[in-house]
Structures are given as structure tokens and as C-alpha cells.
Amino acid sequence: MKLDQLQYFVETARRQHIGLAAKFLNISPSAISHSISALEEEFGQKLFEKQGRQIKLTHHGKLLLDRAEFLLAEVARMGQELSSDKIELSGHFRIAATHFLSSEILTPVWMKIQSDHPNLRATLLSLKSGDVLSQVTAGEVDLGFCLSPYSGPNIERELIHQGNLLIAMGSKHPFLKNPKIEDLASHPSIAALGAQGIDNCENHPSFQKLRVTQRVVNFFDSYQVAVESLRLNNVWTLLPDFIAQQNKDFIQTYTPRGWEATYQLVAIWPKYRLRTTALDLVVERFKETILQSLRQK
């Protein structure tokens, strides 16, 4: 089956006459007859039946007309997009991110992309880190963003940012008056809940190396909760560098000598599933937003 065969078939079906279709297409009637016969032989079904001087579509012919018109329209649209400097993106996607990333980065990134490409649709999900990983692994989500997931056989990943987890607290925390690492454990802390499949960086080996024991009073599953806790109470925690930077008006960080606590922010998607141009754009803009927040002084 070739595109020109479908075109000949569609024009004949619309006019119910081979001669009129040939005149419209500026080709010989025999060329159309031969093309239709080739399609009938390929599908093993009659596409037209004679009714007086006209021809009518059979049941299979009507089915082919519906599909052929759609295919030809898609081919025409693809040609217009590829010949234009501006590509119009379309489709519906399921995109997930951990709670903070979903509200603070993914949502504004997607809204800006959608304003430039109004035919795009999405289901935006705010999930725990482990749920982002599990739903991407199961193929239920087209693209996900989370911190330090373990590698798995059913996911692909792209590094968005590799940064540092910083000891963070409110700018008026009493520890900051005379900061000494040995005094940190005397102040209450909050810690992120561990998640299956996620590298739980809040229990980083640097605490053991520096002989710091956390006195955890609260756990959180969203960095939004962590940031608000630091604003309201004299507690401390570990925050990714870009989150601390975004909230620098009331958060300060402390980096003791010998502190090493790295993390990775990654985009993940199901293995063997094509990452479309629209999803490529989401990853690109996501990365730009992270870098921009880190450049803010």
C-alpha cells in the first residue's frame, strides 16, 4: 500500500466515479483502476461495487475511507510542520514529579510550554519519590522527575542536576551564633521519609563520618513541608542546594569541613518507550529552571 494509492482511492470514493477522480487528479482513469485493484488484492476485499454508471463503497471500502482520510491528513500536517520554522506539538502525556518538584518546577514549566503549544494536554502528578519511580517503572507515567532513584532494568534516565545536600536551618537559628559541628546534634532536626527504590540521602554517611547523630522530631515527605518547618521552628535538616537557594531570604546553610553529601536530580521514563519532542522540551526547560535558581545571588 502506497500513499498515492490511498489518495486515488479517497478521491474516487468522494466522487463515486473513476473518470471524475482522474480528471481532478490529472491522471488517466486506467491508473486509478489499476491502483484500486492493487488495494483490493492486497486487502482481499472488494472496495467498490457498481450501481448504474456510478460506483459505491462497500462496507470494507467505507472502513478504508475513514482510515485513509485520517492518514492522509496526518501526512499533510506532518509535512507542514516539518517545512515550518515553528513546530506545533500535540498529544496527551502523564508527567509526575515529587511533591516540591511538581508544584515549584514542573507545573510552571509545563504551563509555559502549553501556552506555546495549545494542542498539548497533560495529567500532572504530585507523588512521593518512590511512587514516581514505581509508576514510571510500570509504564503508567510517560516522564518522571525525582531525587536519587536507584537504577532499574525498566527505566531510562537523564541527569538533570548533580548537586549537594546542605545542612539548612532558619536564619535566626541559635546554632548560627557559634556554629560548631559537635553542637549540631544538640538541636532537633527533621528528616525525609525513606522510600523504596530511592537513595535516602538524609541518612548520608557524612553524618557518621562527622559523628553527628540526628535528634529527629518530625519526618516529612515533601520539601515544601521541610522549608515551612525551618521557617517556623528552630530545627535543621538537609536540603538540596537549589531549594536552599530558592528560599535564601529566611534559610541559611552550614557546611562543616569534610562534608560530602551529593545527590542527583534525574528525569526517568519507561524503557523502550520513545521520549517525544514534547517530553524532550519538558526535560530541557526543567534543567534550565534548576540552573537558573542556582545562579540567583
Buried (B, 14 or more C-beta within 10 A) or exposed (E): EEEEBBBBBBBBBEBBBBEBBBEEBEBEBEBBBEBBEBBBEEBEBEBBEEEEEEBEBBEBBEBBBEEBBEBBEEEEEEEEEEEEEEEEBEBEBBBBBBBBBBBBBBBEBBEEBBEEBEEBEBEBBBBBBBBBBBBBBEBEBBBBBBBBBEEBEEBBBBEBBEBBBBBBBBEEBEBEEEBEBEEBBEBBBBBBBBBEBBBBBBEBEBBEEBEBEBEEEBEBBBBBBBBEBBEEBEBBBBBBBBBBBBBEEEBBBBEBEEBEBBBBBBBBBBBEBEBBEBBBBBBBBBBEBBEEBEEEE
